[in-house]
Amino acid sequence: MSTIDVLWLAHLNRNSEDAGSDSTINLTINVDGEDVLDHDYGSNVGDGEAYLNGGSQLDTPFDTAGLTNASVRVGVRDDDAWSPSDVLVFGHSTAEFQSGVAVPLAMESGLSTWLSTDPSEGPLTMPLRRVGAGSSATVIRRVLLLVHTQWATRGTDTGTDSAIQLEVFAGENLVLREEIANTPQSDLEKASSNWYVMDAPVPFTRGEVQAGGRIVLSILGDDAWKPQVLFVFGLDTASGRPNEVVSLVSRPVWGPRWMSSDTGEGDPSVELPVTPG
Amino acid sequence: MATIDDVWLAALTKDEDDAGSKNQFNLTVDIDGGDVFGQDFLLGWNLPGQGGTGLRDGQAGLQQGQPPAAPFESSQLTNSSVRLGLRGDDAWGPRHVLVLGRARPDFAPGRTLALAMETDIDRWLSADSDEGRLTMPVRLVAAGTSDTVIRRVLLLIYTDRGGDIDTESDIKLQIAASGQLMLDKKITHDLDQVRAYWHFLEVERPFTRADVVSKGAIHLSILGADAWLPTTVFVFGLDTEEGRPNEVVTLSAVPKWALGWLSTDPSEGAASVALPISA
C-alpha cells in the first residue's frame, strides 16, 4: 500500500445539455470516520468537457490501506447541477513521485447522476468506489489518456489544432495506435484538459511494455502544442467501470519541450517513460 | 445485528449567533460504495405565519425520514458510511448529531437504535466554502447491551402541531433501577408546538438497562395543569459522562405517542406515565 500525499481529480462531463457546471466540486476522503481530505476544485468545464487538477501537497497524507468503497465522495457546492460521466481520483506518494508512479484510488464510469445543492435537481454528493492499482501482469484492454495543455505564456498559443497519436508497443508488437482528433471535446486547447479512452485491439500488460516495448506520443501536424501534465492508465475491462487501473505513464510535470511536426518548433514524437514496477 | 427499515435524524444547533440555518440537511448512508439511504431533512418547522423551515440558533431538530428504498444491515456500516451535509449557503453550526435507525420486527419489535453520533462538534457546514464544509462524517456508535453501564441519559422530545397540545408546565423524567432512583430531572422550559428538544441529563449513579428491567421503571411526569400531548419521546443511555459516547443504549423509544395526555388535572390527563422499556 502507499502513503498518498499528492492527489489528482479528473472527470469527463456527460455530453448532454447542461451537464457542465460552474459549481465548485467538493471531494472528501474518509478513513475510519476521519476526513483525511476535504478539498474544493473550481472545475467549471462545459458539457462533454474534461477536467484534470491536483498535484499539490496534502496537509494530511493518508495510507491507501485505510480506504474502503465508502471512503471517497464527490459533491458540488452550488445549484448549477453537474453531471459527470466518468470520475477518477488518483494520487502519488512522495517516495514514488520521482519514479512516476500514479496510484489510482477511486473511479466511476458511465454515470448518469446529477449533483446539485438544489434538492429538486439531484443528490448533494455521491460515492466513488475504490479501484485496484493492478500490477505489471494485469491484462489491459483499454487505455485512458489524461492530458492538460499549458496556459498560454507570453502570448504564445500552447494549444493545437493538429492531431496527436498514441502508440503502445508490447515487446515488438504494436498493440494500440490511436489518432486523436476532432472528438466531442475541445481537443488540446490551451489551459484545458482532455480525457481520451481508447480500445486496445490486442490486450497487453505493463510488464510486456517494460520488456522491450514502449509508449510513444506523436503530433501529426505543425501546429505546435505544449502539454503541461500527462497521465496514461490501462483499464482492465473492455467496457464499463474498471476494477483495476494500471499506471502506465505519469508526467505530472511535462517539462520544457513543445511538440510539433516542425522540428524547429518541437519534438514530432516522444517516447514516454513507462511506470516502473 | 439489525436490519434497518427506517431512519431518524436528531440534531442540536450551537447556541451561537448565526448557527441556525434555513437550508435542508442532507443525510447519506453508504454501504460498500452504494448509497442505501440519501435524504434531505427539514428538522425544524414553524406554525403558519411564524417563519419557515430549518433550525434556529440553539434549536433542536428531530425528524423521521422516508423509509430507505431497501432495508439495510447495520452490521455492514463503517465509520465512513454516514455523512451529513447542507443543501445551501446559510451556514449551520451543529453541536450534536444523532442518527437513529428502526430495526425490523425480527430483531426486536419496534426497536429504535442509535447508528451514528457526534457531539460537541466544532465545524460548521455550508455550501459556501468560506463558511464551512459541505459535508461531515458521523461516526458509528454501538447500540450497547443490557449490561452497558449508563452514565448519562439523552432525552429527545418532539411535540407536533395541534390544539393546545403544547404546555407551559414543567415536566420530569425519572428512572428507577434496582429499586433506586437513578435519575430525577425536571425540564423547566415550555414545550412548544412543532419543536424538538435535546437534553443530556446527569444520573445520580451509573446503572444498566438490565437494572431498569429487573426492578425499575421510567416515568415521564408533568408538574402542572397545562395539559401536554407529546408526539415523540426517546430516552437513551450513554456510556460516557461527557463527550462522545461509544455506546448508546435505547432505554425507551416512543416514536408515535399513544400514551395519552399529560396533566396534573385528572380531567385532562395523567400526571405521570410509565414509558415502555426497550427490550
Interface residues (C-beta under 8 A of the other chain):
Chain A: T24 N26 T28 N30 V31 D32 G33 E34 D35 D38 D40 T68 N69 A70 S71 R73 G75 R77 D78 T117 D118 P119 P123 L124 T125 M126 P127 L128 R129 R130
Chain B: Q24 N26 T28 D30 I31 D32 G33 G34 D35 G38 D40 T78 N79 S80 S81 R83 G85 R87 G88 D89 A127 D128 S129 R133 L134 T135 M136 P137 R139 L140
